[in-house]
Amino acid sequence: MNDFVVKDFGSKMPKSERLVLRLLTDSKSLTQEEIAEKTKLSERTVKYALKALVSGKLVFENASFCDMRRKNYSIKGGVKI
């Protein structure tokens, strides 16, 4: 798999998405609420950023085994910032 460098997006990627992606590279897996808490972004902004990152295939979305109503998000391998 080729490494995907986020810098190639330049200014096309919103700051909120870059912030969420950077946080996920430093963490194993986080919920939407944890991301909002750590980034100080609103939950709505985090939800929008995660939706874009998942659809762009930069982030995985997995069900939480502790609470199936929640989803965990983690970065895909080969993504570099």
N, C-alpha and C positions, 0 to 999 in steps of 0.2 A: 504494500500500500504506500502510495506517495504521501509525503508529509504535506499538510495543508497549512500555509502560512497566512494568518489572519491579516497581517500587515498589507497583503495584496489588496484588501478591500479599501484601504485608505480611509477617506472621509465618508465613504458610502455606508459604513456600519454606524448606527447611532451610538452615542456614548454609553447609554444604558446597556446595550447589548455587549459592548466591549467590556464594561465593568463586570457584568454577570459572567461572561466567558473567562475573564481573568480570575475571578473568584473560584470558578469551577476547576480551573487548572491547578489551583492550590489546595483543593479539597477533593476528597474521594467521591462523595455523593451528598447532595443537599436537597431539602424540600424547598418549595416556593417561599414558604414563610421564613425559613432560615436564611435564604438568599436576601429577602427583603430586609430582614433584621441586620444582617452583616453589611449590606451595601447602603442602608438608610434610604433606599428607594421605596416608593409606594408599592403595595402588592399588585396593583393594577399595572404599573410600569414593568414590574418584574414578570408578570404574566404575559404581557405583550412581547417583552424581550425573549422570554423562553420559547414562546410560540414561533417567533422568527428564527431562533437558533435551532430549534427542533426541525422546522420545515427546511432549513438550510443544511440539514444533516451535519451540524457541528456538535450537537448535544443529544445524548440519549435520554429518553423518558421511560422510567420503569416504575411499576407499582411498588409501593412500600409494603413489606411483609408484616410490619407492625400494625399498620392501618391501611387497608386496601382503598380507602377513599383518598388517600394522599399519594402523590407521585414524587419519586426521587429523580433528580437530574444529575447527570455526570457527563463529562466531556468525552468525546470520541478520541480514540488513539490516533496519533499522527497530527493532531492539531497543535500548531505552535503559534505563540503570540509574539 
